[in-house]
Amino acid sequence: MHLKPVIAAVLVGFAGGALAQSPAKDPLTADRAAIKADENQIKQDKKKLKADRKAGDKAAVEADKAKLKADEQKLKADKQKLKADKQAAKQAK
């Protein structure tokens, strides 16, 4: 069995995982992307809540409300993080 191709494949796999987990170079860009993702999630939550209300599924409606509230809190926290990162970047200049 040829070990060199196997070793190379394993190393590439680990390197790719490490790169995927590395933080973004620009925290402001990462914060904006997180906010955008949060806004999209809230939009999906609202659509699901509307559909469950229309279907009359009370248990799902309550679960949707809880998820929507959690996602709105996450959005608020991400916006605060963006604001703090902007101030830190401004002070660093």
Stockholm file with secondary structure:
# STOCKHOLM 1.0

chainA/1-93         MHLKPVIAAVLVGFAGGALAQSPAKDPLTADRAAIKADENQIKQDKKKLKADRKAGDKAAVEADKAKLKADEQKLKADKQKLKADKQAAKQAK
#=GR chainA/1-93 SS CCHHHHHHHHHHHHHHHHHHHSCCSCHHHHHHHHHHHHHHHHHHHHHHHHHHHHHTCHHHHHHHHHHHHHHHHHHHHHHHHHHHHHHHHHHHC
#=GC SS_cons        CCHHHHHHHHHHHHHHHHHHHSCCSCHHHHHHHHHHHHHHHHHHHHHHHHHHHHHTCHHHHHHHHHHHHHHHHHHHHHHHHHHHHHHHHHHHC
//
